Amino acid sequence: MGKSTRRVAIVGAGMVGAGCAYSMINQSVCDEIMMIDRTYDRAVAQALDLSHCMDFTSTRTKVYAGTLEECGEMDVVILTAGANPKPGQTRLDVLEESKQITREIVERIMSGGFDGIFVVAANPVDIVTYLVREISGLPRSRVIGTGTSIDSSRLKTLLSEVFSIDPRSVQGYALGEHGDSQFVAWSHVTIGGKPLLHILAEHKERFKHVDLAEVERKTKDAGWEIFTRKGNTQFGIGNALAYIARSILNDEHKIIAVSAILEGEYGQRDLCIGVPAIIGKGGIQEVIELNLTEEEERKFKESCTIIRSGICKLAETV
């Protein structure tokens, strides 16, 4: 991280990987992007296509194709390559396939001397992030999953539509698994600094149409709605990855709901789950522990149980 040139490798040159690279180029997140894919020609094609953006951007980003073994000089490696669930499946249903893909990728990257930070988007992201940490042997601070960052963004967007405000004026988090057991910590959602629950209590007639359960359901199901309509999600998760990478490379100390390995926070250990954390040049600087309500704690524990079950299924072969 001490080098002046900020280098990022993106493993997986499909929709998510390309969306991430495009976001980083337009936001001037880094100086170099290396695209990697099991089909080398696709990585080359994506690199060429992305390099043709430079005449229209404020800064130049060098984009080129490479291999897993060439990641030794990278500051950040973003993992988007994984198994996609088929119709009717959940993210957990592709766990075994994702494990095989992740093991090969991480072992080859580490053999090249990589000593930077992994940012993981491959699903099921909480368990894959845990696997990356186990296989790589890196400190927990340097293995980060996208977790519920995209879900929290979807929550803010939905609330912005309900209350007719800019989504950036909403603060709050979806927590837990990036999957069916995620939940919204309503006790910590604020609009303009004022707790949402207070707003609803003070203006019952004005906001009687607001259904928090429906907002939570839409937050959880948003990814599947996109997936079933066009076969993939791309732009939202691509921007989330760029946002996390930017906070690392610029040492911004942004608080983001990422998939982090817990070491006693929230009373949990040895699992990876979506929680707010401070992200800077060393990766995860600190996990933020929210004071959850009794009901929110129950939901968090349920989500932990589901993730831990998935980890245990793979324990003998990790």
Buried (B, 14 or more C-beta within 10 A) or exposed (E): BEEEEBBBBBBBBBBBBBBBBBBBBBBBBBBBBBBBBBEBEBBBBBBEBBBEBEEEEEEEBBBBBBBBBBBBBBBBBBBBBBBBBEEEEEBBBBBEEBBEBBBBBBEBBBEBEBBBBBBBBBBBBBBBBBBBBBBBEBEBBBBBBBBBBBBBBBBBBBBBEBBEBEBEBBBBBBBBBBBBBBBBBBBBBBBEEEBBBEBBEEEEEEBEEBEBEEBBEBBBEBBBEBBEEEEBBBBBBBBBBBBBBBBBBBEBEBBBBBBBBBEEBBEBEEBBBBBBBBBBBEBBBBBBEBEBEEEBBEBBBEBBEBBBEBBEBBEEEE
